[in-house]
Amino acid sequence: MSDAKADEKSKRKSMMIRAVIYIAATHVWAGFMILLFTLGKR
């Protein structure tokens, strides 16, 4: 039982870390695209 709970906790933690990385990467990509469009308007 203890192993299953620890496994579930580690899976949830790794999923949260992956979600934070994906969200951060998406924001960086969107910021880069905005920068490109802003520079392209000049």
C-alpha positions in Angstrom: 0.0 0.0 0.0 2.8 2.4 0.9 4.6 1.7 -2.3 1.5 2.4 -4.4 1.0 5.7 -2.6 4.6 6.7 -3.1 4.5 5.7 -6.7 1.3 7.8 -7.2 2.9 10.7 -5.5 6.0 10.5 -7.7 3.9 10.2 -10.8 1.9 13.2 -9.8 5.0 15.2 -9.1 6.6 14.4 -12.4 3.4 15.2 -14.2 3.3 18.6 -12.5 7.0 19.3 -13.4 6.3 18.3 -17.0 3.2 20.6 -17.1 5.2 23.6 -15.7 7.9 23.0 -18.3 5.4 22.8 -21.2 3.6 25.9 -20.0 6.9 27.8 -19.7 8.1 26.7 -23.1 4.7 27.7 -24.6 5.0 31.2 -23.1 8.6 31.5 -24.3 7.5 30.5 -27.8 4.6 32.9 -27.8 6.8 35.7 -26.6 9.3 35.0 -29.4 6.4 35.1 -32.0 5.2 38.4 -30.6 8.7 39.7 -30.8 9.0 38.6 -34.4 5.7 40.3 -35.4 6.6 43.5 -33.5 10.0 43.6 -35.3 8.3 42.8 -38.6 6.0 45.8 -38.4 8.9 48.2 -38.4 
